[in-house]
């Protein structure tokens, strides 16, 4: 029997009226704004109105270092949320909104998969309520105002060679990475080199994800630095008198979106900051609401625990003031085998036949990554639970190896078959998470805000990544000195590096040692509230592969979408 596609499963869902989903969460009707039949926006007044409700247990879902195919972190997040219903508990899920770049590129959508999905998956993976477009518009308004300021005489004295604010588009398009604008007549603007990033990498997106309210968002947008004067002084969106209009464009986008899973578990979908460059977490405001709507709030962080989880702990929790009660670490047989170094996995191509064969020794060979990621969770004072995301072709002997490794590290562990069995397949995981969340915890940040930027960078490099030290390119040293002089030194750091290795080199698997982290350049997202060092060759605008997912997406004779996954 052929397993149905994600889209076929999603189409067969029996959706609960979204008003009833909201009512189950304790959300009164006056806080809700319907967007069609199956989506609602939640007013930020919910944060205050629900503040006296009991606080849910706060659970983060992260993962070991993934393969290029991903290891089912969103699917596990959804499956766990559904699993709590099967043990008599009420959960709310919080996830990022997918970017249409990856959706139409190689990765595909991010609604989960199998019988653990957010629905309607077509809405989630495409335009939803237009939040991505609002971020794009607000970002590009500021870009237009920068170039108009130059054209109108440059009263602020912006150095054309020191303008850092680029444009964004929610699409993979490598041809836009580096462009020249202002070609033509004098009336067509000042000629200069710039480029595009993907919307998920926008500082506006990161600011939206980290804000605690509309007033706070207005202040964050005003602090955005668009470039520097010839004297090295920062020029901000506030000085360009643009922050107010940007806030207006984001007035609706700041409200989280309410959806549901296949089993009617409520899902808050809000913001989509890039997992490699920005914080890789859904919004603070969604979590502040979700924490007052059930027994558990399950929120997901992008990529491995060295990336999304580290940023969740040290940036998102620093802003929100909330402390997690437990963390799930998703692991798969194929990822641990990949970390053995014996196999090559390429996105868009079939898995090697040898990787699919039963071989517990190959799982053992890749165990270093799992051990290090457990350490990365635990060093923040949070109890880890290893979730073995079971694939149909796995062998019990291989699951036993992962369980053995986790238990040797003192972590709870559970096999979860949510992909094929929905919430019923995540009961063991839900019970393990509940136990971990009830344990006493002493959440701690990795570094104080007052630490110098270099100390913050080196703390993460050595403790989280296992590097011997950090090397700074001359440009990076100058930029760090500039940021310290301009008063940005108290900001946390958001390390931009590959997601395919704990190190900065995607070819280094497992938990590499004896290496140095290279910091090529450092950028400041002052409005969002962090500094991000770029380690190695990082792209802020992805390109399309040789066979983009867009080539498979179409409408059938009945006008229904096909090929979306």
C-alpha positions, 0 to 999 in steps of 0.5 A, spaced: 500 500 500 502 506 497 503 511 503 498 518 501 502 524 500 502 530 505 497 534 501 492 528 500 492 527 507 491 534 509 485 534 504 482 529 508 482 533 514 476 534 518 477 541 520 474 544 527 471 550 526 476 555 528 472 559 532 471 553 536 479 552 536 480 559 539 474 557 544 478 551 547 484 555 548 480 560 552 480 566 547 474 570 547 471 572 540 473 580 541 480 578 540 479 574 534 479 577 527 477 571 522 481 570 515 477 566 511 474 560 514 480 556 517 485 562 520 484 567 525 489 573 527 489 574 535 489 581 537 495 583 542 490 584 547 490 577 549 497 578 552 494 582 558 487 579 558 490 572 559 495 574 564 492 571 570 491 564 567 495 558 569 502 558 565 503 552 561 509 548 561 514 551 556 517 546 551 522 547 546 523 542 540 530 542 537 534 537 533 541 534 532 545 537 526 540 535 520 542 532 513 540 536 507 533 533 507 531 535 514 530 530 520 522 532 521 523 537 527 516 540 525 513 534 524 515 532 531 513 538 534 506 537 531 506 530 533 508 532 540 502 537 540 497 532 538 500 526 543 498 530 549 491 530 547 492 522 547 494 523 555 489 527 557 493 534 556 492 540 552 497 543 548 498 549 544 504 549 538 508 555 536 511 555 529 514 559 524 511 561 517 514 558 511 518 562 506 516 561 499 523 561 497 524 554 500 517 552 499 518 553 491 525 551 491 528 544 494 526 544 501 518 544 500 513 546 505 514 547 513 507 544 515 509 538 518 508 531 514 504 525 514 499 525 520 502 530 523 501 537 519 498 544 520 492 545 516 490 547 511 497 546 509 496 550 502 495 556 506 500 555 511 506 554 505 503 560 501 501 567 502 497 565 509 495 572 511 500 576 508 505 577 513 511 575 509 508 581 504 508 586 509 515 585 512 517 585 505 514 592 504 516 595 510 523 593 509 523 595 502 520 602 504 526 603 508 530 601 502 527 606 497 527 612 503 535 611 503 535 612 496 531 617 495 535 621 501 541 620 497 537 623 491 535 629 494 541 631 497 544 626 502 543 631 508 545 626 513 551 625 510 551 617 508 557 614 505 554 611 499 560 605 500 557 604 507 550 603 506 548 596 509 541 596 508 539 592 502 532 590 499 528 583 500 524 578 496 521 572 499 523 568 493 530 564 492 533 568 486 541 568 486 541 573 480 539 578 485 544 577 490 549 583 487 546 588 483 547 595 481 541 600 481 540 608 479 542 606 472 539 611 467 538 619 467 540 623 474 532 623 475 533 615 476 537 616 482 544 615 485 548 609 482 551 604 487 552 597 488 547 593 493 543 587 493 537 583 495 536 578 501 530 573 502 525 576 506 526 571 512 533 574 513 530 581 513 532 585 520 524 587 520 522 580 520 527 579 526 524 585 529 517 583 528 519 576 531 522 579 537 518 584 539 513 584 545 508 589 542 506 595 537 510 600 541 516 596 542 516 594 535 516 602 533 522 603 537 526 597 534 524 599 527 527 606 529 533 603 531 535 600 525 541 602 522 541 603 514 549 605 514 554 610 516 556 617 515 563 618 512 565 620 520 563 613 522 556 615 525 550 610 524 544 613 520 537 610 523 530 609 520 528 614 525 533 619 522 530 618 515 523 619 518 521 612 516 520 608 522 512 610 523 510 608 516 514 601 517 510 600 523 503 602 520 505 597 514 506 591 520 500 593 524 496 587 522 502 582 521 504 583 528 498 579 530 499 571 531 495 567 526 491 561 529 491 555 525 490 547 527 493 540 526 490 534 523 487 532 530 485 540 531 490 542 536 491 549 536 497 552 532 500 559 533 503 561 526 507 567 526 514 570 523 519 566 519 526 569 521 532 565 517 535 559 521 542 560 518 542 568 519 537 570 524 534 567 530 530 562 527 524 562 532 517 564 531 515 570 535 515 572 542 508 575 542 505 568 540 509 564 545 506 570 550 499 568 548 500 561 548 503 560 554 496 562 557 492 557 553 493 550 555 498 545 559 503 545 554 506 550 549 511 547 544 515 552 540 520 550 535 527 553 533 530 552 527 536 547 525 540 543 530 541 545 537 547 549 536 543 554 532 536 555 533 536 552 540 542 557 542 538 563 539 532 561 543 535 561 549 540 566 549 536 571 545 529 570 545 528 568 552 533 574 554 527 578 550 521 575 553 523 573 560 520 566 560 524 560 561 523 553 558 521 547 562 524 542 557 527 541 550 526 536 545 532 533 541 529 530 535 534 525 532 533 520 526 537 514 524 539 517 517 542 523 520 546 519 525 549 514 520 550 521 516 554 523 521 559 517 521 562 520 515 560 514 511 555 516 506 553 522 502 546 525 502 544 530 497 538 534 497 533 532 491 537 525 490 535 518 493 538 516 499 544 511 498 542 504 499 547 502 504 545 507 509 538 504 508 540 497 510 540 495 517 547 497 521 547 499 528 554 500 528 553 506 523 549 509 528 554 508 533 559 511 529 555 518 528 553 518 536 558 524 537 553 529 534 547 527 539 552 527 545 554 534 543 547 537 542 545 534 549 550 537 552 548 544 548 541 543 551 543 541 558 549 547 559 543 552 559 540 548 565 534 545 561 532 538 561 533 534 554 528 529 551 531 525 545 525 524 540 527 518 535 523 520 529 522 513 526 522 512 519 518 506 516 525 503 513 528 504 520 530 498 524 529 496 532 536 495 533 538 502 530 533 505 535 536 501 540 543 504 539 540 511 540 536 510 546 542 507 549 546 513 547 541 518 550 540 514 556 548 514 557 548 521 557 542 521 562 537 524 557 530 521 557 528 518 550 522 516 546 521 513 539 515 517 536 511 514 530 507 520 529 508 521 521 505 515 520 500 514 526 499 521 528 498 523 536 497 516 538 504 515 535 507 520 540 504 518 546 511 515 549 514 522 547 509 526 550 509 522 557 517 523 557 516 530 555 511 531 561 516 528 566 522 532 564 518 539 564 516 537 571 523 536 574 526 542 577 530 546 572 535 552 573 535 556 566 541 560 565 544 564 559 550 563 556 553 570 557 551 576 560 549 582 556 555 586 559 560 582 556 564 584 550 562 582 543 568 578 542 567 574 549 560 573 547 562 570 540 568 566 543 563 563 549 559 560 543 564 558 539 568 554 544 562 552 549 557 550 544 561 549 537 567 545 540 572 550 537 579 551 539 578 559 538 576 564 533 579 568 528 577 574 525 578 577 518 581 584 518 574 587 516 570 583 522 575 586 527 574 593 524 566 592 525 566 589 532 570 595 534 565 600 530 559 597 534 563 597 541 564 605 539 557 606 537 554 603 543 552 596 540 556 592 545 551 590 550 547 586 544 547 579 544 550 575 538 546 571 533 552 566 529 551 566 522 554 559 520 552 553 516 546 548 519 550 542 516 555 542 521 556 544 529 562 547 526 563 553 520 565 547 515 559 543 512 564 538 511 565 537 518 561 531 521 559 529 528 562 533 533 569 536 530 574 538 535 581 541 533 578 547 529 578 555 529 571 558 527 573 564 522 569 570 523 569 573 516 564 579 517 560 582 522 553 585 521 549 589 526 541 588 527 540 594 532 533 594 531 532 587 532 537 587 537 543 583 536 549 583 532 551 577 527 558 574 526 558 571 519 562 565 519 564 562 513 561 562 506 554 564 508 548 566 503 543 571 505 539 570 498 538 562 496 538 560 489 534 555 486 537 548 484 537 544 478 530 541 479 526 546 483 519 544 487 516 549 483 516 545 477 512 540 480 506 545 483 500 546 478 493 546 478 489 540 476 482 540 472 478 541 478 482 547 480 486 544 486 493 545 487 498 539 486 505 537 487 505 542 494 509 538 499 
